[in-house]
Amino acid sequence: MLILGYMRRLIIILALFLISATPVLGQKEASETGKNRLLIQQENQAFKEKVKTIKDQRKQKIAERINQQLAHINDQATKAMTNVLDRMTQLLEKLSSRVAKLKEQGKNTTAAEAAIAKTQDSITATKAAVEEQAKKVYVIEFTEESGLKVGASQAKTSLRVDLKALREKVQTTRQMLVDALKAVKNSL
């Protein structure tokens, strides 16, 4: 009964950490973000120059707004995924310390340690994928005014596909964390 109570609390803590936590940017991450913003600004400037060739003012404004929306969506999605991965890392550290305590007590923690290592590798790989996604810039490609709609549609589709693949990686990593939690539970 005591073990069930402990596991319930651990699951509640896991859920709370997944729901709420604020990101803390280190200097390295801040400098990489600055480089990424510079790249995005350069791409946006090139896009604005290209948009000026469009004669219709309304279409110019729409194209610029769509381009800004794509950048904003990518930025927000990658920030959210980074936050989730940071919370997963914190939870994994707590699980690791719990496994260390169980090992000191003489419990068999081989499966739990393997699950934690596998989850840590997945978190690292997923963080790298999220960082790469944050560096991507989605610009509407067009040669003529008539191709603007097609270019915007292609850019939106490309962003949507990339973010969906990234979300699936995050979900897979989250499931690995749950599996690691179950492995720790079985070690009790």
Sequence and secondary structure as in RCSB ss.txt:
>XXXX:A:sequence
MLILGYMRRLIIILALFLISATPVLGQKEASETGKNRLLIQQENQAFKEKVKTIKDQRKQKIAERINQQLAHIND
QATKAMTNVLDRMTQLLEKLSSRVAKLKEQGKNTTAAEAAIAKTQDSITATKAAVEEQAKKVYVIEFTEESGLKV
GASQAKTSLRVDLKALREKVQTTRQMLVDALKAVKNSL
>XXXX:A:secstr
 HHHHHHHHHHHHHHHHHH       HHHHHHHHHHHHHHHHHHHHHHHHHTT S HHHHHHHHHHHHHHHHHHH
HHHHHHHHHHHHHHHHHHHHHHHHHHHHHTT   HHHHHHHHHHHHHHHHHHHHHHHHHH       SSGGGHHH
HHHHHHHHHHHHHHHHHHHHHHHHHHHHHHHHHHHHH 
